[in-house]
C-alpha cells in the first residue's frame, strides 16, 4: 500500500496537473488520451496541441468594487 493516498484523476486539480501541468510529458499524455477517447484513425490522429488560457480576464469596477468579464466579439 502507498505511503500516501493517491488522489483520483477525476478531481479537476489532479486532471489538470496530469494533462496540462508543467511536466514535459503532460502534452504527450493529453494527446494520447484524446486520440484514445476519439478513436481516430492513424492518419486523423492529433499530433500537436496548443494550450489556451482557460481563465477569463476580469475587470474591476472600482466605484462599486465588483468584477465582470468583458465579452470578446470577433
C-alpha positions, 0 to 999 in steps of 0.5 A: 500500500502507498505511503500516501493516498493517491488522489483520483484523476477525476478531481479537476486539480489532479486532471489538470496537473496530469494533462496540462501541468508543467511536466514535459510529458503532460502534452504527450499524455493529453494527446494520447488520451484524446486520440484514445477517447476519439478513436481516430484513425492513424492518419486523423490522429492529433499530433500537436496541441496548443494550450489556451488560457482557460481563465477569463480576464476580469475587470474591476469596477472600482466605484462599486468594487465588483468584477465582470468579464468583458465579452470578446466579439470577433 
